[in-house]
Amino acid sequence: MLKLIPATDRYHATPTNWLSSYYLLSYADYNDPDNEHFGPLRAFNDATIQGKGGYPQQPRSEMEIVTLVLDGELQHDDTVGNRGVVKKGDAQRITAGTGLAHAEMNATDTPTHIFQMWLLPSQPGLAPSYEQKDINLFDTSNKLVPIASGQKVLEDLLYINSNSTIYWCNLDADETVRFKTFPIRNTFIYVLDGHLFVNGLDVGTSDQLRATDEHVLEIQATADARFVLLDLPVSPANY
């Protein structure tokens, strides 16, 4: 089953003068009991942080947080001693585990654009940890590139404590990628820009597609497109 959610149905939040964010699932002041999670995916935020703005230190626990920096840069600082700058094309993973507090700031004068995903961990009580990696999001064309995964057989990517994999794809017009899945898995697609044709459905810029009980997704770009694809277990428990 395929569910297309158009860009116009996203929840738009502007809680401060430095933040504009689209929440794809219930988050903060957006509360929809029918849209609280998709498998273990608990939040997906498409956020733009203006120059000199950012999140002050906030406590987190029992969550895997993956951030992709699409433009600009983000300065990270947390209470377990991690500090770094995540730049355009980079990815970051935070295992909140038993608890930490972290701040994410845009120290530059220009906007920073990010996708941030929260996933329920496969087990509670993990030690907090942090990782960032230069993924070169925009350098590879016409294939799904794994960015973060709980599958240890995949190498040279961020490890997340979830039976999930996050892929990125830059797909040229008229090119197709094929994603094999299973009825026990969910697939989540969100388009940064461009236009896709997926199993008979048109998926445009900022649209999201949620697939359940499918075997394969044929993803064709009808215009140059960039998108993220999440392979997720059906159950929030991550089995």
C-alpha positions in Angstrom: 0.0 0.0 0.0 1.3 3.5 -0.9 0.3 6.6 0.9 1.2 10.0 -0.7 1.3 13.0 1.6 1.6 16.2 -0.4 3.9 19.1 0.7 0.8 21.2 1.5 -0.2 18.8 4.2 3.0 19.2 6.2 2.8 21.0 9.5 4.7 24.3 9.4 6.2 25.6 12.6 7.9 29.0 13.2 8.4 28.9 17.0 11.2 31.6 16.9 12.4 34.2 14.5 15.4 32.0 13.6 13.6 28.7 12.8 11.3 27.6 10.1 10.5 23.9 10.3 8.2 21.4 8.6 7.2 18.5 10.8 6.3 15.3 8.9 5.3 13.5 12.1 3.9 14.7 15.4 6.5 16.8 17.2 6.5 19.7 19.6 3.2 21.6 19.3 2.0 19.4 16.4 0.0 16.6 17.9 -1.8 14.2 15.6 -2.6 10.8 17.2 -2.7 9.2 13.8 0.7 10.5 12.8 2.9 9.8 15.9 5.3 7.4 14.3 6.0 5.3 11.2 7.6 2.1 12.5 10.4 3.3 14.7 10.5 6.7 12.9 9.3 9.1 15.6 10.1 12.5 14.0 11.2 13.9 10.7 11.8 17.6 10.6 12.8 19.7 7.5 14.3 22.8 9.2 15.9 26.0 8.1 18.0 27.8 10.9 18.8 31.4 10.2 22.3 32.8 10.8 23.3 33.2 14.4 20.3 31.1 15.5 20.1 27.6 16.9 18.8 25.2 19.5 20.1 25.9 23.1 21.1 22.9 25.1 18.2 20.5 25.4 18.0 17.2 27.3 17.4 14.0 25.2 17.1 10.3 26.1 16.2 7.0 24.5 16.4 8.2 21.0 18.6 7.9 17.9 18.9 11.3 16.1 20.3 11.6 12.6 20.8 15.0 11.0 21.7 15.6 7.3 23.1 19.1 6.6 21.8 20.1 3.1 23.2 23.6 3.1 25.2 25.7 5.5 26.7 24.3 8.7 25.7 23.3 12.2 27.8 23.6 15.3 27.3 20.8 17.9 28.1 20.8 21.6 26.9 18.3 24.2 27.3 17.4 27.9 29.3 14.3 27.3 32.2 16.2 25.7 31.5 16.1 22.0 31.9 19.2 19.9 32.2 19.7 16.2 30.9 21.5 13.1 28.7 19.5 10.7 29.0 21.0 7.2 27.0 20.8 4.0 27.0 17.2 2.7 27.8 15.8 6.2 25.7 13.5 8.4 25.5 13.4 12.2 24.3 10.7 14.6 23.4 11.2 18.3 22.6 8.2 20.5 20.8 9.9 23.4 20.6 6.6 25.4 20.4 7.1 29.1 20.6 10.9 28.7 22.6 13.9 27.5 21.9 17.5 26.6 23.1 19.0 23.4 23.0 22.4 21.5 22.9 22.8 17.7 23.8 26.3 16.5 24.3 28.0 13.2 27.2 30.3 14.0 27.4 31.7 10.4 25.5 34.6 8.9 23.7 32.5 6.3 20.8 30.0 6.7 21.5 26.3 7.4 19.1 23.7 6.0 18.8 20.3 7.6 16.8 17.1 7.7 16.6 15.7 11.2 15.2 12.2 11.9 14.5 10.7 15.3 14.2 6.9 15.6 13.3 4.8 18.6 16.3 2.7 19.6 16.4 -1.1 19.4 17.1 -1.3 23.1 16.9 1.0 26.1 19.7 2.0 28.4 22.4 2.6 25.9 25.4 4.8 26.7 25.2 8.2 25.0 27.5 8.5 22.0 28.1 10.8 19.0 29.4 10.5 15.5 29.6 12.7 12.4 30.8 11.9 8.9 31.6 13.6 5.6 29.1 11.6 3.5 29.4 13.8 0.3 25.6 13.7 -0.1 25.6 15.5 -3.4 28.6 13.7 -5.1 27.1 10.4 -6.2 24.4 10.0 -8.8 21.8 7.5 -9.8 22.1 5.1 -6.9 20.8 4.8 -3.3 23.7 5.5 -1.0 23.4 4.3 2.6 24.0 7.0 5.1 23.2 5.5 8.5 22.2 1.9 9.4 21.8 -0.6 12.1 23.1 -3.3 9.8 26.7 -3.9 10.7 27.4 -5.6 7.4 27.3 -2.1 5.8 30.5 -0.2 6.0 31.7 3.4 5.9 28.5 4.9 7.3 27.0 6.0 10.6 25.9 3.2 12.9 22.5 3.6 14.5 20.9 1.5 17.2 17.9 0.7 15.1 17.0 -2.0 12.6 16.7 0.7 10.0 18.7 2.2 7.1 18.7 5.7 5.8 19.6 6.2 2.1 20.3 9.3 0.0 19.8 9.5 -3.7 20.6 12.1 -6.4 18.6 10.8 -9.4 19.0 12.3 -12.9 16.0 12.8 -15.0 14.8 9.6 -16.8 17.0 7.4 -14.5 15.5 4.7 -12.3 16.5 3.0 -9.1 14.8 -0.1 -7.8 14.4 -0.7 -4.1 13.5 -4.2 -2.9 11.6 -4.4 0.3 9.3 -6.8 2.2 5.8 -6.8 3.6 7.4 -6.8 7.1 9.2 -3.6 6.3 8.1 0.0 5.8 9.6 2.5 3.3 9.5 6.3 3.7 10.5 8.7 0.9 10.9 12.4 1.2 11.8 14.6 -1.8 14.2 17.5 -1.3 13.7 18.7 -4.8 12.7 17.4 -8.2 10.0 15.0 -9.2 9.7 11.2 -8.9 7.3 8.6 -10.4 7.1 5.7 -7.9 4.9 2.6 -8.6 2.4 4.7 -10.5 2.4 7.8 -8.2 3.8 11.2 -8.9 5.9 12.5 -6.0 7.0 16.1 -6.1 9.2 18.4 -4.2 8.6 18.2 -0.4 6.1 15.4 -0.9 6.4 12.2 1.2 5.5 8.7 0.3 4.9 6.0 2.9 4.9 2.4 1.6 3.7 -0.6 3.6 3.2 -4.3 2.5 5.2 -3.8 -0.7 7.8 -6.0 -2.4 9.6 -3.5 -4.7 9.6 0.2 -5.4 10.4 1.4 -8.9 11.6 5.0 -8.5 12.0 7.0 -11.7 13.0 10.7 -11.8 10.8 12.6 -14.2 13.0 15.6 -13.4 16.4 15.7 -11.7 15.6 14.8 -8.1 17.3 14.5 -4.7 15.5 12.5 -2.0 16.0 10.5 1.2 14.6 7.0 1.6 14.2 5.2 5.0 14.0 1.4 5.2 12.2 0.7 8.5 10.7 -2.3 10.4 6.9 -2.2 10.7 7.0 -2.3 14.5 8.2 0.6 16.6 9.9 -2.1 18.7 12.5 -2.5 15.8 12.3 -6.3 15.5 
